């Protein structure tokens, strides 16, 4: 399913519907046939059910993450995706005791964690979903599924970050190869004034591009090192005469060109 479709939101929606059907079918079989032993019940809720439930958690979380993902520059997308990774890792930190129990393959508390009807109110991983469906839940099968789902999500998000960063590098190299040899022959101050005007207008990336990104682009385009453009902007602001000296001159020369063309 994931290989057939490149639309991640469609994939997530389809995945949610599919895994929900699987879990409902699995629940019917469990209630109908039960378990032949306590060991079989532990194995089911510790290993079998979480494999499918983790997919449901994964697709639900994936849908929410991708539906809110910014459609702006790679920089903002990477920042957003890293923030989502941090949130997922916070779950591990908040449930550290059970996380380590699961990771090291411990079994000493399996009867408490993976037998229906048991509870562990002392555990920070306590999930109350089993009170709602105690016939098909234990106090920690959901926690196992969540750990598995979050592991998958972190891998997915890291891959997306790597794609964005690689695309950015490729785009930069391509730009450097294809950009014609243009040189800024005005002063650095004039170019910085122009960059800040464009940034303030919100006409680049719908206003989401930051000054640093724009400065780098102009430096590459016009083969110039703008130096400390933040400091230069402060100097422009401190002018006693017109703060928009270069922009005023641009208006003047453009109007003159219009007049010359009309004659």
Buried (B, 14 or more C-beta within 10 A) or exposed (E): EEEEEEEBEEBBBBBBEBBBEBBEEBBEEBEEEEBEEEEEBBBBBBEBBBEBBBBBBBBBBBBEBBEEBEEBBBBBBBEBBEEBBEEBEEBBEEBEEBBEBBEEEEEEBBEBBBBBEBBBEEBEBBBEEBEEEBEBBBBBBBBBBBBBBBBBBBEBBEEBBEEBEEEBEEEEEEEEEEEEEEEBEEEBBBBBBBBBBBBEEEEBBEEBBEBEBBBEBBBEBBEBEBEEBEEBBEEBEEEEEEEBBBBEEBEEEEEEEEEEEEE
